[in-house]
């Protein structure tokens, strides 16, 4: 029974990966990449893990949709009126992520937890190297501009 369940899980995962790959490879009917527009708008200047805030979204919308000053003012009001709701939802999302992560961790064996921790440390080390490399490149650029 356990082997059959593992086989079904593997087959389902493989099918999902294959289908998602096919969707991304095909793109939409207009020839666009399904992962988003080629001009990634406000995300280009963002740090890893950041999300565009209302100001960045509004700036992108203003440019992309050629919004009038009146439209920009109304949209700013809309964003401002929902700010506390967005903040509360963000807090709820963070709490839910922590809850899920805790529940998943509780199902793992000590060996599996150690493996997850090792992967996390490896990932953090890679990020540190990447940050160092980017800092060096930034320093070089600053020196060449001076």
Buried (B, 14 or more C-beta within 10 A) or exposed (E): EEEEEEEEEEEEEEEEEEEEEEEEEEEEEEEEEEEEEEEEBBEEEEEEEEEBEBEBBBBBBBEEEEBEEEBBEEBEEEBEEEEEEEEEEEEEEEEEEEEEEEEEEEEEEEEEEEEEEEEEEEEEEEEEEEEEEEEEEEEEEEEEEE
